[in-house]
Amino acid sequence: MTADPPTRTDGELLGAAARGDEEAFLEIYRRHQGRVYRFAFRMTGSPEAARDVTHTCFASLLEAPRRYQQQRADLGTYLCAAARNQSLRQARRTWREAAMRGAVDLRPSRGPSPLELLLTEERGRIVRDALLALAPLHREVLILAEYEELDLATIAEIVGAKVGAVKVRLHRARQKLRRALEGYMTCGAVATQART
Amino acid sequence: MDPDETSRSGDGREPLRPILDQWRVPEPPREIEWQLRRTFRQRRRAGQRRRQAWVAVAASLTLLAVFLSRRSEDAKPPVVAPAATKPALLAPMVATAEPHRVEVPAASAAASSPRVTPPARAGRPAEPEVLVEPGQAELLVQFARNLRGTRQAPPGVSMPQIEVVGADAPAVPIPYAEAASVPAHRTEWGTVGDQWPPILRPL
């Protein structure tokens, strides 16, 4: 029976990366890439933008490593906050453009979609459009709470707001999303019942 | 705080999570890792170049400081001879400051040639001896003094007066010198035989 090699903490890996250890830096990336990329993807709705945001967040660790303070929050929270700031820049622009285009058509497609794969894609598109139609401040707390399952205190740390404000934003985001997906939820329930 | 609080809808209605899960997000592409690896190496190279530049600048500044300090040490004025502004003329100045070092052959010293011995200076190689005719030592001393621009005659040294005449001046017969008016050391010198060129030797 062999003992597992001791895993280094994020702080130790950061120190090693600052001394030029490339593998230590990539280990940090592999630990936190999933959450940062998913969050950026859902905030921007674009794989290209999510890729840019993820790269920028981790590259900022190289440019200004002192910006991260261990005593304030863990590295995952810090990276999420950095991803949030980067995503908001793009999300605000996208949201403004969407608002100028007009209301998003969230009704399920009337056309026939016999293939389950196409149906799944259709559902995903509707959910994505509904999320992207939310205001960025509502969208970010909803993503962090529903998808990343973070507690309110951590979300408040990431978005830089008080816990009470996060609660209010989360409540309103859920209300808006539920209203936007109302027809789809009914149709989905009908479709589920029909399949069973 | 209850962690489950975030996953509940909060208003008692159907939770959103099953619906939200229908939007699936792909895994982050490997391209990001490659880009980050490249960025890391670029920054490391840039850091090394910056460090090398700093080392070069520091070395240059150190060399410059050493050079300037040595130059300032060399430029300090010497303690002796405040009139000596030109170091190249320092040697004759010292020689005339001590006229007793000019050795003129005495009447009894018939075996040695007259010579001017420059004063020995510490740290410098010995200069070659200068052989002069009897009586020319004073002229050399005056010449050296003229070169330096000083007119002060050292005590006890009489400067011979040199009369300058033009080329068309009438010839003046050389007066006969009595044996008593000839310097003592002249009486014991003369040409030897009928050699050519004539050589003055002690008789």
Interface residues (C-beta under 8 A of the other chain):
Chain A: A17 G20 E22 F25 L26 Y29 R30 Q33 G34 Y37 R38 F41 R42 P47 A50 R51 T54 H55 F58 A59 L62 E63 T120 R123 G124 V127 R128 L131 A145 E146 Y147 E149 L150 D151 L152 A153 I155 L170 H171 R174 Q175 L177 R178 L181 Y184 M185 G188
Chain B: M1 P3 E5 T6 S7 S9 G10 D11 R13 E14 L16 R17 I19 L20 Q22 W23 R24 V25 P26 E27 P28 P29 E31 I32 E33 Q35 L36 R37 T39 F40 R41 R43 R44 G47
